[in-house]
């Protein structure tokens, strides 16, 4: 449950920063897809 709260806060902070592409990377990392992480 805390994870969801933290995720929501992070998304809000990213949105306030200027809707950076970090939100997409966060969502992709949640799915554990091979992105820029290198895994």
Residue pairs with C-beta under 8 A, 6 or more apart in sequence:
7 26
7 30
10 26
11 23
11 26
14 20
14 22
14 23
14 26
15 23
25 35
25 36
28 35
29 35
29 37
32 39
